[in-house]
Amino acid sequence: MTAVILDDEVRGSKLLQQKLSAYAHQLEVVAIYNDPLEALGKIREINPDVLFLDVEMPELDGFQFLEKLGSISFEVIFVTAYNSYTLNALRINALDYLLKPVADDELAAAVKRLTTQLSQKQFLKASPARRLPYNNKVALSTAEGVYLIKKEDIIRVEAMSNYSVFFLTENKKIMVSKTLKEFEAILDDVFFLRVNRSAIINLEYVTKYRKGEGGTLELSDGSEIEVSASRKESVLERLFE
């Protein structure tokens, strides 16, 4: 596994690198950045398995950094001296949240969790048609509280202005004040696919494809979702691969 550390404090980043050296047999720190703007231009090139990310930094904080990056394929583990950002970390589906000074047992648990997560990703790539029996959830924050929803229970997500509406199994529905684009980055691309400007669907719930310029998908909940002409080819590839 490859890792990148982004922390504006040189001492903090070196201390974390030292602690991670205990896992050198399975995790390699390939780059350390103390300037988020510098890291922004290089991290996609490196494409690590995990980013150890500080929160409070000059120019860009950790969340702004991720927002600038957009869609990412690597895992994120926050390492910060502040415990007030845990809810935000949960919202973006971060793998872990470690408080400085990082305790050895907590770091060990985070590395173990990372190993498990990456193994699951590799399994999904090798066998995309299978549904994994592990607990894979998305945090949906509403005025009432934060819902933890299993990805396999999501049938589709539709945009409604600056909101996203999650249509779930058992006729449940949750509205979240977050754009569809933000959830496109959070939902993995094994089962989920954006089929037009305003809808992401779970391919596991598609029951029929009706031909047309882009075509129409019928889902198991009885809904019909149009496929945009520009996305037709990728949708058909995913459905019939």
N, C-alpha and C positions, 0 to 999 in steps of 0.2 A: 504494500500500500504506500502511496505517496502523499505527503502532507506539505501544506504551506502555512506559515505563521504570519499573521498581520497584527501587529501591536505597535503603537507609536512609541512605547517605552522600550528602549534598547535592552535595558536590564531585564524587563519582564519577558521579552521574547527569547533572550538567551537562557533565562532560567527554565522556561517551558521546553526549549530545545534540549537542555540538559536532562530534564525529567523524562522526555520522550526517548532519549538515548537508551533507556532501559528496555525499550521495545524495538531496538534496531533490527532485530531478526525478522520483524514483520511490518515495521513502519519506518519509512525514510523521509526525513525532512529535506525537501529539495529546494526550498527557498524561504527566506525570512524577509519581510518588508516592515519598515517602520513608518512608511508614508503611504496612506491609502490611495493617493492619486497615482503614485508609481505602480502600486500593485494592480490598480484598475486596468492599466494598459498591458499587463503581462500575465495575469492569472489565467486567462483563457488559453494562452499559448501553452502554459504549463499543464493545464487541465488535471489538477491533482484529484486524488480520491477524497480528500478532506481538507477543509480550511479551518484552522484554529483562529478565531476572530475576536478581537477586542471590540468593545462597544463605544466607549467615549474616546474619540480621537479628533484631532484638529482637521479642518477642511471637510471631512466626511465622517460621520459616525458609522458604526458597523451596519446598521439597518439601511442607512442611505447608500452605503457602499454596495450592498446587495441589490438595492433598488436600481442603482446605476447599471449593474451588471445585467439585470433582467433574468432571463431563463438560465438556470445553472444545472449542471449534471453532477456536481460534487456535493458531499455532505458538509454541513456547517456545525461546528462545535464552538459556542461562545465561551470566551475566557475573560472574565471581567471582575473588577473589584466591587461591583454594584449588583445587588440582588433585585433591583426594582424593574428590570427589563425581562423578567421570566415570561410574562404573559405575551409580550411582543415576540419573544423567541418561539413560544409555543405556536403563535399564529402563523409564523413562516415555516413551521415544521422543522425547526432545527433539531439535530440529532441529540445534542446535549447542551447543558448550561453549567459551566464550572466557575466557581468563585475563587478569586485570588486571596491568599496564596493557595494554589491548587494542592489539595490533599492527594497523597499517593494512591489511596484506595479509590478515590473518585476518578482519578485519571485512568487507573486500571479498568474500572467499570466502563468508562467512556470508550477506551480502546477495544474492549471486548464487544461493546454494543456496535461499534463501527465495523468490526470484523464480521459480525453477524449480518449487519445491514448490507454490506458489500457482497457477501456470499449469496444473500437472497436476490440481490440485483442480478448477479451472474446467472443464477438459476432461472430467473424470469426471462433473461435474454435467450437462454438455451432452450427454454420450453415456454414460449409466450402464451400458449393456449391453456395452460394449467393455472388454477387459482391456488395461491399459497394459503396454508392453514395457520398463518401467523397474524397477530394483531396489528394491522396497518391502518392507522387512523389519521384523520384530518381534523384540525381544531377550527371550529366555526364560531367566531365571536359575535354575539348579538347583545341587545340591550338587556336581555334576561340573564345572560351568562355565556359561558363557553361550552359549546357542544363538542364532544369527541365522537366523530362519526367514522365507522369503518368504511374504507374506500369501496369495498365490495357491495355496500348497501346504497351507493350513489348510482342512480339510473341516468341522470343527466343534470347539467347545470346550465341555466339560461340567464342571459344578461337582461337587466331591466334598469336602464339609465346607468347610474353609478352603483347599482346593487347587483348582486348575483343571487339567484334563487336555486336552491338545491332540491331536486325532486328525488325522494328516497323510496326505498321499498316500504310496503305496508301503508302506502298513500301519505307518507309524511313529507312535510315541506318546511324548509328553513330559509329565511331571507337574511343575507349578510351584506353589510355596507362595504363592499370590496368589489373591484371590477373583475370581469371575467379574465382579463389578461393576467391578473395577479394569481388567479387559481390555475391558470394554464401552466404556470411555472411550478406550482405546488403539486398538482396531480401528476403522477408518473405517466409515462407514455406507453405503458404496456397494455393497459385496458382502456385508457381514455384517449379521446381524439377530438380535436376541435373541428367541426364539420361546416361551420359557417361563422359569420361575424358575431353571432349572439348565442351560440350553443356549443357545449362540450358534452359528448355522450360516452357512456360506458359501453364498449363494444360487446360485452358479455350479454347485454340486454337487447341487442338488435335481433328482431325476429324475421324481418323482411326488407329487401331493398327493391324499391320500385323505380324503374328506369325513367329517365327524363334528361333534361339538359344537364342538371347536376344530379338529379335523382332525389328520392325521398326515402328516409329510413323509418320503418315502423318499429317501435320499441315495445317491450313486454307490458308496459303500463298503459298501452293503447295510444300513446302520443305519436305524432308524425312530425319528423324533423327534416326540413329541406337541406340538401347538401349543395353548397355553392359550387358553381362550375369549376372554379379554380382549385377546389379541394377534392373534386370527384376522383381523380386518379389515385391520390393517396388513400382515400377512404376505401376504394375498391381493393387496393393492394392489401390493406390491413384486414379487410373482411374476408378475402378469399385467398390469402397467402398460404 
